[in-house]
Amino acid sequence: MSDLNRGIMKFDGADSPKAVTISAILVLGSIALLILWALNSAYAISG
C-alpha cells in the first residue's frame, strides 16, 4: 500500500495518476479563484 492510499484517501486507486491529477487541479483551481476574488475585492479590478 502506498502512502497516498491512507488517511482520508481510503479507496482503491487513490494513488492513481488520474486521481492525483484531478485532486491537484481542484486544489490549484480553488487557490487561483480565491486569489482572484481577493484581488478583485481589494482593488476592484475590472468591473
C-alpha positions in Angstrom: 0.0 0.0 0.0 1.4 3.4 -0.9 1.4 6.3 1.5 -1.2 8.1 -0.7 -3.7 5.3 0.0 -4.1 6.2 3.7 -5.9 8.7 5.8 -9.0 10.2 4.1 -8.0 8.7 0.7 -9.0 5.1 1.8 -10.2 3.8 -1.5 -8.6 1.7 -4.2 -6.9 3.8 -6.8 -6.4 6.8 -4.6 -2.8 6.9 -5.7 -3.6 6.6 -9.4 -2.3 9.3 -11.7 -5.8 10.2 -12.7 -7.0 10.7 -9.1 -3.9 12.7 -8.3 -4.3 14.9 -11.3 -8.0 15.6 -10.6 -7.2 16.5 -7.0 -4.3 18.7 -8.0 -6.5 20.6 -10.5 -9.2 21.1 -7.9 -6.8 22.4 -5.3 -4.9 24.7 -7.5 -8.0 25.9 -9.2 -9.6 26.7 -5.9 -6.5 28.6 -4.8 -6.4 30.6 -8.0 -10.1 31.5 -7.7 -9.5 32.7 -4.1 -6.6 34.8 -5.1 -8.6 36.4 -8.0 -11.6 37.0 -5.7 -9.3 38.6 -3.1 -7.6 40.9 -5.6 -11.0 41.8 -7.1 -12.4 42.6 -3.7 -9.4 44.6 -2.5 -8.6 46.6 -5.7 -11.8 46.4 -7.7 -10.0 45.1 -10.8 -12.2 45.4 -14.0 -15.9 45.5 -13.4 
